[in-house]
Amino acid sequence: MLLAGIGTGLFGHGTLTATMLLAPRSQVGIAMGAWGAVQATSQGVGATIGGVIRDVANGMNIGLDLPGNASGYVIIFALELAFMAATLAAMWPLMGRDNRD
């Protein structure tokens, strides 16, 4: 959980900084507003989808034999790890590039 929180904070800060740097000076306020709307929407949608997946996983007998609601949370964290690995794999080719050319 700690690493997920740190990663979320760094991602939010990085995307906000990139938004402010890439927007034309006259439109920085609009860009920040759009950034905030996207962040709020994605957090709401993510929490909703996570809750649905957790409830469906807890309703199904998937054979994990974990106490309480733990099996649903295990599936959620496994999906988060899979998405993180996919993101890192997609970003890897971009890491060494110098985009200032």
Long-range contacts (C-beta under 8 A, 24 or more apart in sequence): 4-80, 7-84, 12-39, 15-39, 50-76, 53-79
